[in-house]
Amino acid sequence: MKSTLPSGSGGETLPTTSDVPSDPPRPDVPAGEPVSRDEAIRRAAYAAYERRGGQSGDETQDWLEAEAEVDRQHQGNE
């Protein structure tokens, strides 16, 4: 699904979150190995997606919750 910008903005269309495929965790980064913050968030968001049975529609919420979870874990390790 594409969304159109309000008139006067050039009329371009932008992809919505349903147009952007969600990436599963990267298989080239073994579990248990140190990962970047982005990779940790990606893995946590994908886990949430799997817990919902692979249903799309909540990608943004999954990502925001994953960010908060990863940040809480990082703060606890300092």
TIVO-2410 file (N, C-alpha, C; in nm, 3 decimals):
# residues 78
REC num residu      c1      c2      c3 atome chaine
REC   1      M   0.085  -0.118   0.000     N      A
REC   1      M   0.000   0.000   0.000    CA      A
REC   1      M   0.090   0.124   0.000     C      A
REC   2      K   0.058   0.219  -0.082     N      A
REC   2      K   0.134   0.344  -0.089    CA      A
REC   2      K   0.050   0.455  -0.028     C      A
REC   3      S   0.120   0.549   0.034     N      A
REC   3      S   0.049   0.666   0.085    CA      A
REC   3      S   0.095   0.786   0.004     C      A
REC   4      T   0.002   0.874  -0.025     N      A
REC   4      T   0.034   0.993  -0.102    CA      A
REC   4      T   0.050   1.110  -0.008     C      A
REC   5      L   0.154   1.188  -0.033     N      A
REC   5      L   0.177   1.306   0.048    CA      A
REC   5      L   0.070   1.410   0.019     C      A
REC   6      P   0.045   1.500   0.114     N      A
REC   6      P  -0.055   1.605   0.091    CA      A
REC   6      P  -0.022   1.685  -0.034     C      A
REC   7      S  -0.124   1.744  -0.096     N      A
REC   7      S  -0.102   1.823  -0.216    CA      A
REC   7      S  -0.006   1.937  -0.187     C      A
REC   8      G   0.071   1.973  -0.288     N      A
REC   8      G   0.169   2.078  -0.271    CA      A
REC   8      G   0.305   2.022  -0.232     C      A
REC   9      S   0.312   1.892  -0.211     N      A
REC   9      S   0.439   1.833  -0.172    CA      A
REC   9      S   0.504   1.760  -0.288     C      A
REC  10      G   0.452   1.774  -0.408     N      A
REC  10      G   0.510   1.706  -0.523    CA      A
REC  10      G   0.435   1.580  -0.558     C      A
REC  11      G   0.344   1.535  -0.471     N      A
REC  11      G   0.260   1.419  -0.500    CA      A
REC  11      G   0.333   1.287  -0.500     C      A
REC  12      E   0.455   1.282  -0.445     N      A
REC  12      E   0.527   1.156  -0.443    CA      A
REC  12      E   0.454   1.057  -0.354     C      A
REC  13      T   0.477   0.929  -0.378     N      A
REC  13      T   0.422   0.828  -0.289    CA      A
REC  13      T   0.536   0.768  -0.209     C      A
REC  14      L   0.506   0.737  -0.086     N      A
REC  14      L   0.605   0.678   0.004    CA      A
REC  14      L   0.558   0.539   0.044     C      A
REC  15      P   0.651   0.448   0.064     N      A
REC  15      P   0.608   0.315   0.108    CA      A
REC  15      P   0.559   0.321   0.252     C      A
REC  16      T   0.461   0.239   0.282     N      A
REC  16      T   0.417   0.225   0.419    CA      A
REC  16      T   0.493   0.109   0.481     C      A
REC  17      T   0.478   0.087   0.611     N      A
REC  17      T   0.550  -0.022   0.676    CA      A
REC  17      T   0.512  -0.156   0.618     C      A
REC  18      S   0.392  -0.170   0.564     N      A
REC  18      S   0.353  -0.298   0.506    CA      A
REC  18      S   0.425  -0.324   0.374     C      A
REC  19      D   0.482  -0.219   0.311     N      A
REC  19      D   0.557  -0.236   0.187    CA      A
REC  19      D   0.701  -0.277   0.213     C      A
REC  20      V   0.749  -0.253   0.333     N      A
REC  20      V   0.888  -0.278   0.365    CA      A
REC  20      V   0.897  -0.414   0.432     C      A
REC  21      P   0.969  -0.509   0.370     N      A
REC  21      P   0.976  -0.641   0.432    CA      A
REC  21      P   1.052  -0.635   0.563     C      A
REC  22      S   1.005  -0.712   0.660     N      A
REC  22      S   1.077  -0.717   0.787    CA      A
REC  22      S   1.191  -0.817   0.770     C      A
REC  23      D   1.307  -0.779   0.818     N      A
REC  23      D   1.423  -0.864   0.806    CA      A
REC  23      D   1.435  -0.954   0.928     C      A
REC  24      P   1.454  -1.084   0.904     N      A
REC  24      P   1.480  -1.173   1.017    CA      A
REC  24      P   1.620  -1.148   1.069     C      A
REC  25      P   1.652  -1.201   1.186     N      A
REC  25      P   1.788  -1.185   1.238    CA      A
REC  25      P   1.889  -1.237   1.136     C      A
REC  26      R   2.003  -1.175   1.133     N      A
REC  26      R   2.105  -1.212   1.036    CA      A
REC  26      R   2.169  -1.345   1.075     C      A
REC  27      P   2.167  -1.443   0.984     N      A
REC  27      P   2.226  -1.573   1.016    CA      A
REC  27      P   2.378  -1.568   1.023     C      A
REC  28      D   2.440  -1.464   0.966     N      A
REC  28      D   2.586  -1.454   0.968    CA      A
REC  28      D   2.638  -1.404   1.102     C      A
REC  29      V   2.548  -1.367   1.195     N      A
REC  29      V   2.589  -1.326   1.329    CA      A
REC  29      V   2.540  -1.434   1.424     C      A
REC  30      P   2.630  -1.524   1.467     N      A
REC  30      P   2.588  -1.636   1.553    CA      A
REC  30      P   2.526  -1.589   1.683     C      A
REC  31      A   2.427  -1.665   1.728     N      A
REC  31      A   2.363  -1.634   1.856    CA      A
REC  31      A   2.469  -1.643   1.965     C      A
REC  32      G   2.464  -1.553   2.060     N      A
REC  32      G   2.559  -1.552   2.169    CA      A
REC  32      G   2.681  -1.465   2.142     C      A
REC  33      E   2.704  -1.429   2.018     N      A
REC  33      E   2.815  -1.340   1.984    CA      A
REC  33      E   2.773  -1.197   2.013     C      A
REC  34      P   2.869  -1.111   2.050     N      A
REC  34      P   2.833  -0.969   2.068    CA      A
REC  34      P   2.777  -0.912   1.938     C      A
REC  35      V   2.669  -0.837   1.950     N      A
REC  35      V   2.607  -0.778   1.833    CA      A
REC  35      V   2.588  -0.628   1.856     C      A
REC  36      S   2.569  -0.557   1.748     N      A
REC  36      S   2.544  -0.414   1.758    CA      A
REC  36      S   2.405  -0.389   1.819     C      A
REC  37      R   2.382  -0.268   1.862     N      A
REC  37      R   2.252  -0.231   1.917    CA      A
REC  37      R   2.143  -0.255   1.813     C      A
REC  38      D   2.168  -0.215   1.688     N      A
REC  38      D   2.068  -0.234   1.583    CA      A
REC  38      D   2.036  -0.381   1.563     C      A
REC  39      E   2.138  -0.466   1.564     N      A
REC  39      E   2.114  -0.610   1.547    CA      A
REC  39      E   2.037  -0.666   1.664     C      A
REC  40      A   2.067  -0.622   1.786     N      A
REC  40      A   1.994  -0.667   1.904    CA      A
REC  40      A   1.847  -0.625   1.895     C      A
REC  41      I   1.823  -0.503   1.849     N      A
REC  41      I   1.685  -0.455   1.833    CA      A
REC  41      I   1.616  -0.537   1.725     C      A
REC  42      R   1.684  -0.560   1.615     N      A
REC  42      R   1.627  -0.638   1.504    CA      A
REC  42      R   1.585  -0.776   1.554     C      A
REC  43      R   1.672  -0.841   1.632     N      A
REC  43      R   1.640  -0.974   1.683    CA      A
REC  43      R   1.521  -0.971   1.778     C      A
REC  44      A   1.517  -0.873   1.866     N      A
REC  44      A   1.407  -0.862   1.962    CA      A
REC  44      A   1.275  -0.833   1.890     C      A
REC  45      A   1.279  -0.746   1.790     N      A
REC  45      A   1.157  -0.714   1.715    CA      A
REC  45      A   1.108  -0.835   1.636     C      A
REC  46      Y   1.202  -0.911   1.580     N      A
REC  46      Y   1.163  -1.030   1.505    CA      A
REC  46      Y   1.104  -1.135   1.600     C      A
REC  47      A   1.159  -1.146   1.720     N      A
REC  47      A   1.105  -1.240   1.817    CA      A
REC  47      A   0.961  -1.203   1.852     C      A
REC  48      A   0.934  -1.073   1.865     N      A
REC  48      A   0.797  -1.028   1.892    CA      A
REC  48      A   0.704  -1.064   1.776     C      A
REC  49      Y   0.753  -1.045   1.655     N      A
REC  49      Y   0.677  -1.082   1.534    CA      A
REC  49      Y   0.644  -1.231   1.537     C      A
REC  50      E   0.742  -1.313   1.571     N      A
REC  50      E   0.718  -1.457   1.577    CA      A
REC  50      E   0.619  -1.493   1.688     C      A
REC  51      R   0.628  -1.425   1.803     N      A
REC  51      R   0.534  -1.452   1.912    CA      A
REC  51      R   0.391  -1.422   1.872     C      A
REC  52      R   0.374  -1.325   1.782     N      A
REC  52      R   0.239  -1.290   1.733    CA      A
REC  52      R   0.196  -1.384   1.622     C      A
REC  53      G   0.272  -1.488   1.596     N      A
REC  53      G   0.235  -1.584   1.493    CA      A
REC  53      G   0.267  -1.537   1.352     C      A
REC  54      G   0.360  -1.444   1.339     N      A
REC  54      G   0.399  -1.396   1.206    CA      A
REC  54      G   0.299  -1.302   1.142     C      A
REC  55      Q   0.210  -1.247   1.222     N      A
REC  55      Q   0.110  -1.154   1.170    CA      A
REC  55      Q   0.172  -1.016   1.151     C      A
REC  56      S   0.152  -0.957   1.035     N      A
REC  56      S   0.204  -0.822   1.010    CA      A
REC  56      S   0.107  -0.719   1.066     C      A
REC  57      G   0.154  -0.595   1.070     N      A
REC  57      G   0.067  -0.486   1.113    CA      A
REC  57      G   0.114  -0.415   1.238     C      A
REC  58      D   0.205  -0.476   1.314     N      A
REC  58      D   0.252  -0.414   1.438    CA      A
REC  58      D   0.403  -0.394   1.436     C      A
REC  59      E   0.461  -0.378   1.318     N      A
REC  59      E   0.606  -0.369   1.305    CA      A
REC  59      E   0.664  -0.252   1.382     C      A
REC  60      T   0.600  -0.138   1.375     N      A
REC  60      T   0.651  -0.019   1.444    CA      A
REC  60      T   0.648  -0.040   1.595     C      A
REC  61      Q   0.539  -0.093   1.646     N      A
REC  61      Q   0.528  -0.119   1.790    CA      A
REC  61      Q   0.631  -0.222   1.833     C      A
REC  62      D   0.650  -0.328   1.752     N      A
REC  62      D   0.752  -0.429   1.783    CA      A
REC  62      D   0.889  -0.364   1.792     C      A
REC  63      W   0.921  -0.276   1.698     N      A
REC  63      W   1.052  -0.211   1.695    CA      A
REC  63      W   1.071  -0.120   1.817     C      A
REC  64      L   0.969  -0.041   1.849     N      A
REC  64      L   0.980   0.050   1.963    CA      A
REC  64      L   0.996  -0.026   2.094     C      A
REC  65      E   0.921  -0.134   2.109     N      A
REC  65      E   0.934  -0.215   2.230    CA      A
REC  65      E   1.070  -0.284   2.235     C      A
REC  66      A   1.119  -0.328   2.120     N      A
REC  66      A   1.251  -0.391   2.115    CA      A
REC  66      A   1.360  -0.291   2.151     C      A
REC  67      E   1.349  -0.168   2.103     N      A
REC  67      E   1.446  -0.063   2.139    CA      A
REC  67      E   1.449  -0.044   2.291     C      A
REC  68      A   1.331  -0.033   2.350     N      A
REC  68      A   1.323  -0.011   2.495    CA      A
REC  68      A   1.382  -0.130   2.570     C      A
REC  69      E   1.353  -0.251   2.524     N      A
REC  69      E   1.405  -0.371   2.588    CA      A
REC  69      E   1.558  -0.376   2.581     C      A
REC  70      V   1.613  -0.350   2.464     N      A
REC  70      V   1.758  -0.353   2.445    CA      A
REC  70      V   1.824  -0.243   2.529     C      A
REC  71      D   1.766  -0.126   2.532     N      A
REC  71      D   1.822  -0.016   2.611    CA      A
REC  71      D   1.818  -0.048   2.761     C      A
REC  72      R   1.708  -0.110   2.807     N      A
REC  72      R   1.700  -0.150   2.949    CA      A
REC  72      R   1.808  -0.253   2.981     C      A
REC  73      Q   1.828  -0.349   2.892     N      A
REC  73      Q   1.931  -0.450   2.914    CA      A
REC  73      Q   2.069  -0.387   2.916     C      A
REC  74      H   2.092  -0.292   2.828     N      A
REC  74      H   2.223  -0.225   2.821    CA      A
REC  74      H   2.249  -0.146   2.949     C      A
REC  75      Q   2.146  -0.075   2.998     N      A
REC  75      Q   2.161   0.003   3.121    CA      A
REC  75      Q   2.188  -0.087   3.239     C      A
REC  76      G   2.130  -0.206   3.241     N      A
REC  76      G   2.150  -0.300   3.350    CA      A
REC  76      G   2.289  -0.361   3.350     C      A
REC  77      N   2.357  -0.356   3.235     N      A
REC  77      N   2.492  -0.412   3.223    CA      A
REC  77      N   2.601  -0.311   3.250     C      A
REC  78      E   2.567  -0.188   3.276     N      A
REC  78      E   2.669  -0.085   3.298    CA      A
REC  78      E   2.711  -0.080   3.442     C      A
***
